[in-house]
Amino acid sequence: MRALNQVAATSVSVSLRQDGSAYSAVVKNTGKTVAAMVRLSLRSATAKDRVLPTLYGDNYFWLLPGESKTVSVTPRKSVSDPKLLVEANNVPTTLS
């Protein structure tokens, strides 16, 4: 796992769209190196509070350069103005 700390930084883009009572998130690696251990977190409008419980179609995944992944995000309660926080081992935190 030490080698993971030496992976060059990269960047991701994220879009979140509502799909009925759930959401669909598209996360894309826009950088030149692998995005390691990408994790998602649905947030309320203030972006401080996590929406719990929420089911994610995937989490802690890897993206190769140029690769994108669509992940279903299903909160158990209604969320007004949801935000999606994206974090990864070698990616600056991104809020969409």
Phi and psi restraints in degrees (range 20) as a CNS / XPLOR table:
assign (resid 1 and name C) (resid 2 and name N)
       (resid 2 and name CA) (resid 2 and name C) 1.0 -62.5 20.0 2
assign (resid 2 and name N) (resid 2 and name CA)
       (resid 2 and name C) (resid 3 and name N) 1.0 -36.5 20.0 2
assign (resid 2 and name C) (resid 3 and name N)
       (resid 3 and name CA) (resid 3 and name C) 1.0 -61.6 20.0 2
assign (resid 3 and name N) (resid 3 and name CA)
       (resid 3 and name C) (resid 4 and name N) 1.0 -30.1 20.0 2
assign (resid 3 and name C) (resid 4 and name N)
       (resid 4 and name CA) (resid 4 and name C) 1.0 -61.8 20.0 2
assign (resid 4 and name N) (resid 4 and name CA)
       (resid 4 and name C) (resid 5 and name N) 1.0 -32.7 20.0 2
assign (resid 4 and name C) (resid 5 and name N)
       (resid 5 and name CA) (resid 5 and name C) 1.0 -70.8 20.0 2
assign (resid 5 and name N) (resid 5 and name CA)
       (resid 5 and name C) (resid 6 and name N) 1.0 -13.3 20.0 2
assign (resid 5 and name C) (resid 6 and name N)
       (resid 6 and name CA) (resid 6 and name C) 1.0 -102.6 20.0 2
assign (resid 6 and name N) (resid 6 and name CA)
       (resid 6 and name C) (resid 7 and name N) 1.0 1.2 20.0 2
assign (resid 6 and name C) (resid 7 and name N)
       (resid 7 and name CA) (resid 7 and name C) 1.0 -67.4 20.0 2
assign (resid 7 and name N) (resid 7 and name CA)
       (resid 7 and name C) (resid 8 and name N) 1.0 134.7 20.0 2
assign (resid 7 and name C) (resid 8 and name N)
       (resid 8 and name CA) (resid 8 and name C) 1.0 -61.3 20.0 2
assign (resid 8 and name N) (resid 8 and name CA)
       (resid 8 and name C) (resid 9 and name N) 1.0 150.9 20.0 2
assign (resid 8 and name C) (resid 9 and name N)
       (resid 9 and name CA) (resid 9 and name C) 1.0 -67.4 20.0 2
assign (resid 9 and name N) (resid 9 and name CA)
       (resid 9 and name C) (resid 10 and name N) 1.0 150.6 20.0 2
assign (resid 9 and name C) (resid 10 and name N)
       (resid 10 and name CA) (resid 10 and name C) 1.0 -140.9 20.0 2
assign (resid 10 and name N) (resid 10 and name CA)
       (resid 10 and name C) (resid 11 and name N) 1.0 -175.4 20.0 2
assign (resid 10 and name C) (resid 11 and name N)
       (resid 11 and name CA) (resid 11 and name C) 1.0 -136.9 20.0 2
assign (resid 11 and name N) (resid 11 and name CA)
       (resid 11 and name C) (resid 12 and name N) 1.0 155.4 20.0 2
assign (resid 11 and name C) (resid 12 and name N)
       (resid 12 and name CA) (resid 12 and name C) 1.0 -131.2 20.0 2
assign (resid 12 and name N) (resid 12 and name CA)
       (resid 12 and name C) (resid 13 and name N) 1.0 154.8 20.0 2
assign (resid 12 and name C) (resid 13 and name N)
       (resid 13 and name CA) (resid 13 and name C) 1.0 -115.7 20.0 2
assign (resid 13 and name N) (resid 13 and name CA)
       (resid 13 and name C) (resid 14 and name N) 1.0 153.9 20.0 2
assign (resid 13 and name C) (resid 14 and name N)
       (resid 14 and name CA) (resid 14 and name C) 1.0 -143.5 20.0 2
assign (resid 14 and name N) (resid 14 and name CA)
       (resid 14 and name C) (resid 15 and name N) 1.0 141.6 20.0 2
assign (resid 14 and name C) (resid 15 and name N)
       (resid 15 and name CA) (resid 15 and name C) 1.0 -131.8 20.0 2
assign (resid 15 and name N) (resid 15 and name CA)
       (resid 15 and name C) (resid 16 and name N) 1.0 145.3 20.0 2
assign (resid 15 and name C) (resid 16 and name N)
       (resid 16 and name CA) (resid 16 and name C) 1.0 -128.2 20.0 2
assign (resid 16 and name N) (resid 16 and name CA)
       (resid 16 and name C) (resid 17 and name N) 1.0 124.9 20.0 2
assign (resid 16 and name C) (resid 17 and name N)
       (resid 17 and name CA) (resid 17 and name C) 1.0 -131.4 20.0 2
assign (resid 17 and name N) (resid 17 and name CA)
       (resid 17 and name C) (resid 18 and name N) 1.0 146.2 20.0 2
assign (resid 17 and name C) (resid 18 and name N)
       (resid 18 and name CA) (resid 18 and name C) 1.0 -78.4 20.0 2
assign (resid 18 and name N) (resid 18 and name CA)
       (resid 18 and name C) (resid 19 and name N) 1.0 140.0 20.0 2
assign (resid 18 and name C) (resid 19 and name N)
       (resid 19 and name CA) (resid 19 and name C) 1.0 -135.9 20.0 2
assign (resid 19 and name N) (resid 19 and name CA)
       (resid 19 and name C) (resid 20 and name N) 1.0 79.4 20.0 2
assign (resid 19 and name C) (resid 20 and name N)
       (resid 20 and name CA) (resid 20 and name C) 1.0 74.4 20.0 2
assign (resid 20 and name N) (resid 20 and name CA)
       (resid 20 and name C) (resid 21 and name N) 1.0 -126.5 20.0 2
assign (resid 20 and name C) (resid 21 and name N)
       (resid 21 and name CA) (resid 21 and name C) 1.0 -89.7 20.0 2
assign (resid 21 and name N) (resid 21 and name CA)
       (resid 21 and name C) (resid 22 and name N) 1.0 -3.3 20.0 2
assign (resid 21 and name C) (resid 22 and name N)
       (resid 22 and name CA) (resid 22 and name C) 1.0 -110.8 20.0 2
assign (resid 22 and name N) (resid 22 and name CA)
       (resid 22 and name C) (resid 23 and name N) 1.0 -177.3 20.0 2
assign (resid 22 and name C) (resid 23 and name N)
       (resid 23 and name CA) (resid 23 and name C) 1.0 -132.1 20.0 2
assign (resid 23 and name N) (resid 23 and name CA)
       (resid 23 and name C) (resid 24 and name N) 1.0 158.6 20.0 2
assign (resid 23 and name C) (resid 24 and name N)
       (resid 24 and name CA) (resid 24 and name C) 1.0 -123.1 20.0 2
assign (resid 24 and name N) (resid 24 and name CA)
       (resid 24 and name C) (resid 25 and name N) 1.0 123.0 20.0 2
assign (resid 24 and name C) (resid 25 and name N)
       (resid 25 and name CA) (resid 25 and name C) 1.0 -110.1 20.0 2
assign (resid 25 and name N) (resid 25 and name CA)
       (resid 25 and name C) (resid 26 and name N) 1.0 131.6 20.0 2
assign (resid 25 and name C) (resid 26 and name N)
       (resid 26 and name CA) (resid 26 and name C) 1.0 -112.2 20.0 2
assign (resid 26 and name N) (resid 26 and name CA)
       (resid 26 and name C) (resid 27 and name N) 1.0 117.8 20.0 2
assign (resid 26 and name C) (resid 27 and name N)
       (resid 27 and name CA) (resid 27 and name C) 1.0 -111.8 20.0 2
assign (resid 27 and name N) (resid 27 and name CA)
       (resid 27 and name C) (resid 28 and name N) 1.0 128.2 20.0 2
assign (resid 27 and name C) (resid 28 and name N)
       (resid 28 and name CA) (resid 28 and name C) 1.0 -128.0 20.0 2
assign (resid 28 and name N) (resid 28 and name CA)
       (resid 28 and name C) (resid 29 and name N) 1.0 134.5 20.0 2
assign (resid 28 and name C) (resid 29 and name N)
       (resid 29 and name CA) (resid 29 and name C) 1.0 -80.9 20.0 2
assign (resid 29 and name N) (resid 29 and name CA)
       (resid 29 and name C) (resid 30 and name N) 1.0 110.8 20.0 2
assign (resid 29 and name C) (resid 30 and name N)
       (resid 30 and name CA) (resid 30 and name C) 1.0 -98.4 20.0 2
assign (resid 30 and name N) (resid 30 and name CA)
       (resid 30 and name C) (resid 31 and name N) 1.0 2.3 20.0 2
assign (resid 30 and name C) (resid 31 and name N)
       (resid 31 and name CA) (resid 31 and name C) 1.0 -95.1 20.0 2
assign (resid 31 and name N) (resid 31 and name CA)
       (resid 31 and name C) (resid 32 and name N) 1.0 -166.2 20.0 2
assign (resid 31 and name C) (resid 32 and name N)
       (resid 32 and name CA) (resid 32 and name C) 1.0 -109.2 20.0 2
assign (resid 32 and name N) (resid 32 and name CA)
       (resid 32 and name C) (resid 33 and name N) 1.0 0.0 20.0 2
assign (resid 32 and name C) (resid 33 and name N)
       (resid 33 and name CA) (resid 33 and name C) 1.0 -129.4 20.0 2
assign (resid 33 and name N) (resid 33 and name CA)
       (resid 33 and name C) (resid 34 and name N) 1.0 168.2 20.0 2
assign (resid 33 and name C) (resid 34 and name N)
       (resid 34 and name CA) (resid 34 and name C) 1.0 -62.8 20.0 2
assign (resid 34 and name N) (resid 34 and name CA)
       (resid 34 and name C) (resid 35 and name N) 1.0 142.2 20.0 2
assign (resid 34 and name C) (resid 35 and name N)
       (resid 35 and name CA) (resid 35 and name C) 1.0 -95.1 20.0 2
assign (resid 35 and name N) (resid 35 and name CA)
       (resid 35 and name C) (resid 36 and name N) 1.0 116.4 20.0 2
assign (resid 35 and name C) (resid 36 and name N)
       (resid 36 and name CA) (resid 36 and name C) 1.0 -100.0 20.0 2
assign (resid 36 and name N) (resid 36 and name CA)
       (resid 36 and name C) (resid 37 and name N) 1.0 129.8 20.0 2
assign (resid 36 and name C) (resid 37 and name N)
       (resid 37 and name CA) (resid 37 and name C) 1.0 59.4 20.0 2
assign (resid 37 and name N) (resid 37 and name CA)
       (resid 37 and name C) (resid 38 and name N) 1.0 53.6 20.0 2
assign (resid 37 and name C) (resid 38 and name N)
       (resid 38 and name CA) (resid 38 and name C) 1.0 -71.1 20.0 2
assign (resid 38 and name N) (resid 38 and name CA)
       (resid 38 and name C) (resid 39 and name N) 1.0 128.9 20.0 2
assign (resid 38 and name C) (resid 39 and name N)
       (resid 39 and name CA) (resid 39 and name C) 1.0 -130.5 20.0 2
assign (resid 39 and name N) (resid 39 and name CA)
       (resid 39 and name C) (resid 40 and name N) 1.0 144.4 20.0 2
assign (resid 39 and name C) (resid 40 and name N)
       (resid 40 and name CA) (resid 40 and name C) 1.0 -113.4 20.0 2
assign (resid 40 and name N) (resid 40 and name CA)
       (resid 40 and name C) (resid 41 and name N) 1.0 151.0 20.0 2
assign (resid 40 and name C) (resid 41 and name N)
       (resid 41 and name CA) (resid 41 and name C) 1.0 -149.2 20.0 2
assign (resid 41 and name N) (resid 41 and name CA)
       (resid 41 and name C) (resid 42 and name N) 1.0 116.9 20.0 2
assign (resid 41 and name C) (resid 42 and name N)
       (resid 42 and name CA) (resid 42 and name C) 1.0 -75.9 20.0 2
assign (resid 42 and name N) (resid 42 and name CA)
       (resid 42 and name C) (resid 43 and name N) 1.0 132.8 20.0 2
assign (resid 42 and name C) (resid 43 and name N)
       (resid 43 and name CA) (resid 43 and name C) 1.0 -123.2 20.0 2
assign (resid 43 and name N) (resid 43 and name CA)
       (resid 43 and name C) (resid 44 and name N) 1.0 157.1 20.0 2
assign (resid 43 and name C) (resid 44 and name N)
       (resid 44 and name CA) (resid 44 and name C) 1.0 -77.2 20.0 2
assign (resid 44 and name N) (resid 44 and name CA)
       (resid 44 and name C) (resid 45 and name N) 1.0 178.3 20.0 2
assign (resid 44 and name C) (resid 45 and name N)
       (resid 45 and name CA) (resid 45 and name C) 1.0 -55.3 20.0 2
assign (resid 45 and name N) (resid 45 and name CA)
       (resid 45 and name C) (resid 46 and name N) 1.0 -32.6 20.0 2
assign (resid 45 and name C) (resid 46 and name N)
       (resid 46 and name CA) (resid 46 and name C) 1.0 -76.6 20.0 2
assign (resid 46 and name N) (resid 46 and name CA)
       (resid 46 and name C) (resid 47 and name N) 1.0 -13.1 20.0 2
assign (resid 46 and name C) (resid 47 and name N)
       (resid 47 and name CA) (resid 47 and name C) 1.0 66.6 20.0 2
assign (resid 47 and name N) (resid 47 and name CA)
       (resid 47 and name C) (resid 48 and name N) 1.0 5.3 20.0 2
assign (resid 47 and name C) (resid 48 and name N)
       (resid 48 and name CA) (resid 48 and name C) 1.0 -96.1 20.0 2
assign (resid 48 and name N) (resid 48 and name CA)
       (resid 48 and name C) (resid 49 and name N) 1.0 -32.9 20.0 2
assign (resid 48 and name C) (resid 49 and name N)
       (resid 49 and name CA) (resid 49 and name C) 1.0 -99.5 20.0 2
assign (resid 49 and name N) (resid 49 and name CA)
       (resid 49 and name C) (resid 50 and name N) 1.0 125.3 20.0 2
assign (resid 49 and name C) (resid 50 and name N)
       (resid 50 and name CA) (resid 50 and name C) 1.0 -69.8 20.0 2
assign (resid 50 and name N) (resid 50 and name CA)
       (resid 50 and name C) (resid 51 and name N) 1.0 145.0 20.0 2
assign (resid 50 and name C) (resid 51 and name N)
       (resid 51 and name CA) (resid 51 and name C) 1.0 -90.3 20.0 2
assign (resid 51 and name N) (resid 51 and name CA)
       (resid 51 and name C) (resid 52 and name N) 1.0 111.9 20.0 2
assign (resid 51 and name C) (resid 52 and name N)
       (resid 52 and name CA) (resid 52 and name C) 1.0 -124.7 20.0 2
assign (resid 52 and name N) (resid 52 and name CA)
       (resid 52 and name C) (resid 53 and name N) 1.0 142.7 20.0 2
assign (resid 52 and name C) (resid 53 and name N)
       (resid 53 and name CA) (resid 53 and name C) 1.0 -80.5 20.0 2
assign (resid 53 and name N) (resid 53 and name CA)
       (resid 53 and name C) (resid 54 and name N) 1.0 150.8 20.0 2
assign (resid 53 and name C) (resid 54 and name N)
       (resid 54 and name CA) (resid 54 and name C) 1.0 -136.2 20.0 2
assign (resid 54 and name N) (resid 54 and name CA)
       (resid 54 and name C) (resid 55 and name N) 1.0 135.8 20.0 2
assign (resid 54 and name C) (resid 55 and name N)
       (resid 55 and name CA) (resid 55 and name C) 1.0 -99.8 20.0 2
assign (resid 55 and name N) (resid 55 and name CA)
       (resid 55 and name C) (resid 56 and name N) 1.0 133.6 20.0 2
assign (resid 55 and name C) (resid 56 and name N)
       (resid 56 and name CA) (resid 56 and name C) 1.0 -114.3 20.0 2
assign (resid 56 and name N) (resid 56 and name CA)
       (resid 56 and name C) (resid 57 and name N) 1.0 136.5 20.0 2
assign (resid 56 and name C) (resid 57 and name N)
       (resid 57 and name CA) (resid 57 and name C) 1.0 -65.9 20.0 2
assign (resid 57 and name N) (resid 57 and name CA)
       (resid 57 and name C) (resid 58 and name N) 1.0 -23.5 20.0 2
assign (resid 57 and name C) (resid 58 and name N)
       (resid 58 and name CA) (resid 58 and name C) 1.0 -162.7 20.0 2
assign (resid 58 and name N) (resid 58 and name CA)
       (resid 58 and name C) (resid 59 and name N) 1.0 157.1 20.0 2
assign (resid 58 and name C) (resid 59 and name N)
       (resid 59 and name CA) (resid 59 and name C) 1.0 -163.7 20.0 2
assign (resid 59 and name N) (resid 59 and name CA)
       (resid 59 and name C) (resid 60 and name N) 1.0 158.5 20.0 2
assign (resid 59 and name C) (resid 60 and name N)
       (resid 60 and name CA) (resid 60 and name C) 1.0 54.9 20.0 2
assign (resid 60 and name N) (resid 60 and name CA)
       (resid 60 and name C) (resid 61 and name N) 1.0 55.4 20.0 2
assign (resid 60 and name C) (resid 61 and name N)
       (resid 61 and name CA) (resid 61 and name C) 1.0 -113.3 20.0 2
assign (resid 61 and name N) (resid 61 and name CA)
       (resid 61 and name C) (resid 62 and name N) 1.0 167.8 20.0 2
assign (resid 61 and name C) (resid 62 and name N)
       (resid 62 and name CA) (resid 62 and name C) 1.0 -111.1 20.0 2
assign (resid 62 and name N) (resid 62 and name CA)
       (resid 62 and name C) (resid 63 and name N) 1.0 145.2 20.0 2
assign (resid 62 and name C) (resid 63 and name N)
       (resid 63 and name CA) (resid 63 and name C) 1.0 -128.5 20.0 2
assign (resid 63 and name N) (resid 63 and name CA)
       (resid 63 and name C) (resid 64 and name N) 1.0 128.0 20.0 2
assign (resid 63 and name C) (resid 64 and name N)
       (resid 64 and name CA) (resid 64 and name C) 1.0 -75.0 20.0 2
assign (resid 64 and name N) (resid 64 and name CA)
       (resid 64 and name C) (resid 65 and name N) 1.0 161.8 20.0 2
assign (resid 64 and name C) (resid 65 and name N)
       (resid 65 and name CA) (resid 65 and name C) 1.0 -55.5 20.0 2
assign (resid 65 and name N) (resid 65 and name CA)
       (resid 65 and name C) (resid 66 and name N) 1.0 129.6 20.0 2
assign (resid 65 and name C) (resid 66 and name N)
       (resid 66 and name CA) (resid 66 and name C) 1.0 82.5 20.0 2
assign (resid 66 and name N) (resid 66 and name CA)
       (resid 66 and name C) (resid 67 and name N) 1.0 -9.6 20.0 2
assign (resid 66 and name C) (resid 67 and name N)
       (resid 67 and name CA) (resid 67 and name C) 1.0 -79.5 20.0 2
assign (resid 67 and name N) (resid 67 and name CA)
       (resid 67 and name C) (resid 68 and name N) 1.0 146.1 20.0 2
assign (resid 67 and name C) (resid 68 and name N)
       (resid 68 and name CA) (resid 68 and name C) 1.0 -128.7 20.0 2
assign (resid 68 and name N) (resid 68 and name CA)
       (resid 68 and name C) (resid 69 and name N) 1.0 158.0 20.0 2
assign (resid 68 and name C) (resid 69 and name N)
       (resid 69 and name CA) (resid 69 and name C) 1.0 -141.8 20.0 2
assign (resid 69 and name N) (resid 69 and name CA)
       (resid 69 and name C) (resid 70 and name N) 1.0 135.9 20.0 2
assign (resid 69 and name C) (resid 70 and name N)
       (resid 70 and name CA) (resid 70 and name C) 1.0 -101.2 20.0 2
assign (resid 70 and name N) (resid 70 and name CA)
       (resid 70 and name C) (resid 71 and name N) 1.0 127.9 20.0 2
assign (resid 70 and name C) (resid 71 and name N)
       (resid 71 and name CA) (resid 71 and name C) 1.0 -124.7 20.0 2
assign (resid 71 and name N) (resid 71 and name CA)
       (resid 71 and name C) (resid 72 and name N) 1.0 131.3 20.0 2
assign (resid 71 and name C) (resid 72 and name N)
       (resid 72 and name CA) (resid 72 and name C) 1.0 -80.4 20.0 2
assign (resid 72 and name N) (resid 72 and name CA)
       (resid 72 and name C) (resid 73 and name N) 1.0 139.1 20.0 2
assign (resid 72 and name C) (resid 73 and name N)
       (resid 73 and name CA) (resid 73 and name C) 1.0 -127.4 20.0 2
assign (resid 73 and name N) (resid 73 and name CA)
       (resid 73 and name C) (resid 74 and name N) 1.0 114.9 20.0 2
assign (resid 73 and name C) (resid 74 and name N)
       (resid 74 and name CA) (resid 74 and name C) 1.0 -123.6 20.0 2
assign (resid 74 and name N) (resid 74 and name CA)
       (resid 74 and name C) (resid 75 and name N) 1.0 99.5 20.0 2
assign (resid 74 and name C) (resid 75 and name N)
       (resid 75 and name CA) (resid 75 and name C) 1.0 -78.4 20.0 2
assign (resid 75 and name N) (resid 75 and name CA)
       (resid 75 and name C) (resid 76 and name N) 1.0 153.1 20.0 2
assign (resid 75 and name C) (resid 76 and name N)
       (resid 76 and name CA) (resid 76 and name C) 1.0 -86.0 20.0 2
assign (resid 76 and name N) (resid 76 and name CA)
       (resid 76 and name C) (resid 77 and name N) 1.0 -7.0 20.0 2
assign (resid 76 and name C) (resid 77 and name N)
       (resid 77 and name CA) (resid 77 and name C) 1.0 -136.3 20.0 2
assign (resid 77 and name N) (resid 77 and name CA)
       (resid 77 and name C) (resid 78 and name N) 1.0 163.7 20.0 2
assign (resid 77 and name C) (resid 78 and name N)
       (resid 78 and name CA) (resid 78 and name C) 1.0 -68.2 20.0 2
assign (resid 78 and name N) (resid 78 and name CA)
       (resid 78 and name C) (resid 79 and name N) 1.0 142.6 20.0 2
assign (resid 78 and name C) (resid 79 and name N)
       (resid 79 and name CA) (resid 79 and name C) 1.0 -128.3 20.0 2
assign (resid 79 and name N) (resid 79 and name CA)
       (resid 79 and name C) (resid 80 and name N) 1.0 124.9 20.0 2
assign (resid 79 and name C) (resid 80 and name N)
       (resid 80 and name CA) (resid 80 and name C) 1.0 -93.9 20.0 2
assign (resid 80 and name N) (resid 80 and name CA)
       (resid 80 and name C) (resid 81 and name N) 1.0 133.2 20.0 2
assign (resid 80 and name C) (resid 81 and name N)
       (resid 81 and name CA) (resid 81 and name C) 1.0 50.1 20.0 2
assign (resid 81 and name N) (resid 81 and name CA)
       (resid 81 and name C) (resid 82 and name N) 1.0 62.7 20.0 2
assign (resid 81 and name C) (resid 82 and name N)
       (resid 82 and name CA) (resid 82 and name C) 1.0 -70.1 20.0 2
assign (resid 82 and name N) (resid 82 and name CA)
       (resid 82 and name C) (resid 83 and name N) 1.0 150.3 20.0 2
assign (resid 82 and name C) (resid 83 and name N)
       (resid 83 and name CA) (resid 83 and name C) 1.0 -125.6 20.0 2
assign (resid 83 and name N) (resid 83 and name CA)
       (resid 83 and name C) (resid 84 and name N) 1.0 150.1 20.0 2
assign (resid 83 and name C) (resid 84 and name N)
       (resid 84 and name CA) (resid 84 and name C) 1.0 -117.9 20.0 2
assign (resid 84 and name N) (resid 84 and name CA)
       (resid 84 and name C) (resid 85 and name N) 1.0 121.5 20.0 2
assign (resid 84 and name C) (resid 85 and name N)
       (resid 85 and name CA) (resid 85 and name C) 1.0 -93.4 20.0 2
assign (resid 85 and name N) (resid 85 and name CA)
       (resid 85 and name C) (resid 86 and name N) 1.0 128.2 20.0 2
assign (resid 85 and name C) (resid 86 and name N)
       (resid 86 and name CA) (resid 86 and name C) 1.0 -118.1 20.0 2
assign (resid 86 and name N) (resid 86 and name CA)
       (resid 86 and name C) (resid 87 and name N) 1.0 125.1 20.0 2
assign (resid 86 and name C) (resid 87 and name N)
       (resid 87 and name CA) (resid 87 and name C) 1.0 -128.1 20.0 2
assign (resid 87 and name N) (resid 87 and name CA)
       (resid 87 and name C) (resid 88 and name N) 1.0 154.1 20.0 2
assign (resid 87 and name C) (resid 88 and name N)
       (resid 88 and name CA) (resid 88 and name C) 1.0 -156.7 20.0 2
assign (resid 88 and name N) (resid 88 and name CA)
       (resid 88 and name C) (resid 89 and name N) 1.0 166.1 20.0 2
assign (resid 88 and name C) (resid 89 and name N)
       (resid 89 and name CA) (resid 89 and name C) 1.0 -60.2 20.0 2
assign (resid 89 and name N) (resid 89 and name CA)
       (resid 89 and name C) (resid 90 and name N) 1.0 -38.9 20.0 2
assign (resid 89 and name C) (resid 90 and name N)
       (resid 90 and name CA) (resid 90 and name C) 1.0 -124.4 20.0 2
assign (resid 90 and name N) (resid 90 and name CA)
       (resid 90 and name C) (resid 91 and name N) 1.0 31.6 20.0 2
assign (resid 90 and name C) (resid 91 and name N)
       (resid 91 and name CA) (resid 91 and name C) 1.0 -131.2 20.0 2
assign (resid 91 and name N) (resid 91 and name CA)
       (resid 91 and name C) (resid 92 and name N) 1.0 132.3 20.0 2
assign (resid 91 and name C) (resid 92 and name N)
       (resid 92 and name CA) (resid 92 and name C) 1.0 -60.8 20.0 2
assign (resid 92 and name N) (resid 92 and name CA)
       (resid 92 and name C) (resid 93 and name N) 1.0 146.3 20.0 2
assign (resid 92 and name C) (resid 93 and name N)
       (resid 93 and name CA) (resid 93 and name C) 1.0 -58.8 20.0 2
assign (resid 93 and name N) (resid 93 and name CA)
       (resid 93 and name C) (resid 94 and name N) 1.0 132.2 20.0 2
assign (resid 93 and name C) (resid 94 and name N)
       (resid 94 and name CA) (resid 94 and name C) 1.0 -121.9 20.0 2
assign (resid 94 and name N) (resid 94 and name CA)
       (resid 94 and name C) (resid 95 and name N) 1.0 132.4 20.0 2
assign (resid 94 and name C) (resid 95 and name N)
       (resid 95 and name CA) (resid 95 and name C) 1.0 -118.6 20.0 2
assign (resid 95 and name N) (resid 95 and name CA)
       (resid 95 and name C) (resid 96 and name N) 1.0 127.5 20.0 2
